[in-house]
């Protein structure tokens, strides 16, 4: 184990819930509610999603402090062939880096 503290989540509860517990929504409702009106918990300063364009793998990093997120972004800026989406309490940004092939 890398020594990082486990960041708790409740995915098993949602996975095991029956379909009847979820109310269906239209695409427009989801876009308005979740995309146009996103909200992070107060304990989260920033979420960074990284897509490796060569492999298609996605990694998501959640930070409780802005300083740690800034340090991660400094490393990602130098990483070739990744797409980065950064979300904080005020904005969402999408960045892309290219290798010099």
HUBEL-V995112 format. One record per helix or strand. SS is the DSSP state (a for helix, b for strand). FROM is the first residue (numbers start at 1). TO is the last residue. If there is no record, write none. Layout:
SS&FROM&TO / SS&FROM&TO
This chain:
a&11&16 / a&19&21 / a&27&35 / b&46&52 / b&58&63 / a&66&77 / b&82&88 / b&92&96
